[in-house]
Amino acid sequence: MKTPLGVRIFAVIQIIYGSVVVLTQGLGGEIGMQESICTPIRGCRGMTVTYQYLLFVVMVIGLVPVIGGFGMLLKKTWGWWMSAGYLSYLLLSEVGNVIDALFRPSTSLDISLFSILIAGLLLLYFLKERVTHSFRITISRGKIMAWLFGAAVFVSVLY
């Protein structure tokens, strides 16, 4: 079965996005800079940028989309899982930002709500039978969602 066009377009966008993150963070990240980090599990807190933080950002926020995008272009099941897992992480992260914005009015809600809409719609598209069938995903949607949510919580806790 041929890979759906929407998946191929998303894979290319994902590769470009991840490459930009790797280049900007990997080459331009400043060690010792103060940053505010917001996660759905821990909320917002100030931190100093360290090598470990930049490595995490480059590996999870940059390389996962690049590798997942190439995997999807090659019709690999692991590429679908990486991309769907990344979307789940983004969705959970943005939901956390919205919850945080309810308690901190200075935080912008518009971008987070837009990101939730886009990530949610993409995830729903990824769960369509045609898409899962083309990547040979045979488990139920409920189990897929449980695995994706579990992975997103795990990465959020690490962050």
C-alpha positions as CSV (number, residue, x, y, z in Angstrom):
1,M,0.0,0.0,0.0
2,K,1.2,3.5,-0.9
3,T,2.0,5.9,1.9
4,P,-0.8,8.6,2.1
5,L,0.2,12.0,0.7
6,G,-0.5,13.8,4.0
7,V,2.0,11.5,5.8
8,R,4.7,12.3,3.2
9,I,4.0,16.0,3.4
10,F,4.2,15.9,7.2
11,A,7.4,13.8,7.1
12,V,9.1,16.4,5.0
13,I,7.9,19.3,7.3
14,Q,9.1,17.3,10.3
15,I,12.5,16.8,8.8
16,I,12.9,20.5,8.0
17,Y,11.6,21.5,11.5
18,G,13.9,19.0,13.3
19,S,16.9,20.1,11.2
20,V,16.3,23.8,12.1
21,V,16.1,22.9,15.8
22,V,19.3,20.8,15.7
23,L,21.2,23.6,13.9
24,T,19.9,26.5,16.0
25,Q,20.2,24.7,19.4
26,G,23.2,22.6,18.6
27,L,25.3,25.4,17.1
28,G,23.7,28.4,18.7
29,G,22.7,27.3,22.2
30,E,24.4,29.4,24.9
31,I,25.7,27.6,28.0
32,G,25.0,29.5,31.2
33,M,22.1,31.5,29.7
34,Q,19.0,31.9,32.0
35,E,15.8,30.4,30.6
36,S,12.3,29.8,31.7
37,I,11.3,26.1,31.2
38,C,7.6,25.1,31.2
39,T,6.5,21.5,31.3
40,P,3.1,19.9,31.8
41,I,4.4,17.9,34.8
42,R,6.6,20.4,36.7
43,G,5.1,23.7,35.6
44,C,7.3,26.7,34.8
45,R,10.6,27.3,36.5
46,G,13.8,29.2,35.8
47,M,17.0,27.3,34.9
48,T,20.4,27.8,33.6
49,V,21.1,26.2,30.2
50,T,23.6,23.4,30.6
51,Y,25.2,20.9,28.2
52,Q,22.8,18.2,29.4
53,Y,19.8,20.5,28.6
54,L,21.1,21.4,25.1
55,L,21.8,17.7,24.4
56,F,18.2,16.8,25.5
57,V,16.7,19.5,23.3
58,V,18.8,18.5,20.3
59,M,18.1,14.8,20.8
60,V,14.4,14.9,21.6
61,I,13.1,18.1,20.1
62,G,15.4,18.0,17.1
63,L,16.6,14.6,16.1
64,V,13.4,12.6,16.9
65,P,11.4,14.5,14.2
66,V,14.2,14.2,11.7
67,I,14.6,10.4,12.2
68,G,10.9,9.9,12.5
69,G,10.3,11.8,9.3
70,F,12.9,9.8,7.4
71,G,11.4,6.6,8.8
72,M,8.0,7.6,7.6
73,L,9.3,8.4,4.1
74,L,10.8,4.9,4.1
75,K,7.5,3.4,5.3
76,K,9.0,2.1,8.5
77,T,6.8,1.3,11.4
78,W,9.3,2.8,13.9
79,G,9.1,6.1,11.9
80,W,5.4,6.3,12.5
81,W,5.8,5.5,16.2
82,M,8.5,8.2,16.6
83,S,6.4,10.8,14.8
84,A,3.2,9.9,16.6
85,G,5.1,9.9,19.9
86,Y,6.6,13.3,19.1
87,L,3.1,14.7,18.3
88,S,1.8,13.2,21.6
89,Y,4.6,14.9,23.5
90,L,3.9,18.2,21.8
91,L,0.2,17.9,22.6
92,L,0.8,17.1,26.3
93,S,3.3,19.9,26.5
94,E,1.0,22.5,25.0
95,V,-1.9,21.3,27.3
96,G,0.5,21.9,30.2
97,N,1.2,25.4,28.8
98,V,-2.5,26.2,28.6
99,I,-3.1,25.0,32.2
100,D,-0.1,27.2,33.3
101,A,-1.5,30.2,31.4
102,L,-4.7,29.9,33.4
103,F,-2.7,30.6,36.5
104,R,-0.2,33.0,35.0
105,P,-2.0,35.5,32.8
106,S,1.3,36.8,31.3
107,T,1.6,33.5,29.3
108,S,0.2,33.6,25.8
109,L,-2.7,31.2,25.3
110,D,-3.3,31.8,21.6
111,I,-0.2,29.9,20.3
112,S,-0.7,27.1,22.7
113,L,-4.3,26.6,21.7
114,F,-3.4,26.7,18.0
115,S,-0.6,24.2,18.7
116,I,-3.1,21.9,20.5
117,L,-5.4,22.1,17.6
118,I,-2.8,21.3,15.0
119,A,-1.1,18.5,17.0
120,G,-4.5,17.0,17.9
121,L,-5.7,17.0,14.3
122,L,-2.4,15.5,13.1
123,L,-2.6,12.8,15.7
124,L,-6.2,12.0,14.7
125,Y,-5.0,11.7,11.1
126,F,-2.2,9.4,12.2
127,L,-4.8,7.2,13.9
128,K,-6.9,6.8,10.7
129,E,-7.2,3.2,9.6
130,R,-5.6,4.0,6.2
131,V,-2.5,5.5,7.8
132,T,-2.0,2.8,10.5
133,H,-2.6,0.1,7.9
134,S,0.0,1.6,5.5
135,F,2.6,1.4,8.4
136,R,1.5,-2.1,9.4
137,I,0.3,-1.0,12.9
138,T,-2.0,-3.8,14.0
139,I,-2.9,-2.9,17.7
140,S,-6.1,-1.1,18.6
141,R,-6.4,2.7,18.8
142,G,-6.9,2.5,22.5
143,K,-3.5,0.7,23.0
144,I,-1.8,3.1,20.6
145,M,-3.1,6.1,22.6
146,A,-2.0,4.5,25.9
147,W,1.5,3.9,24.6
148,L,1.8,7.4,23.1
149,F,0.5,9.1,26.2
150,G,2.8,7.0,28.4
151,A,5.8,8.0,26.2
152,A,4.8,11.6,26.3
153,V,4.5,11.6,30.1
154,F,7.9,9.8,30.4
155,V,9.7,12.4,28.2
156,S,7.9,15.3,30.0
157,V,9.2,13.9,33.4
158,L,12.7,13.7,32.0
159,Y,12.5,17.3,30.7
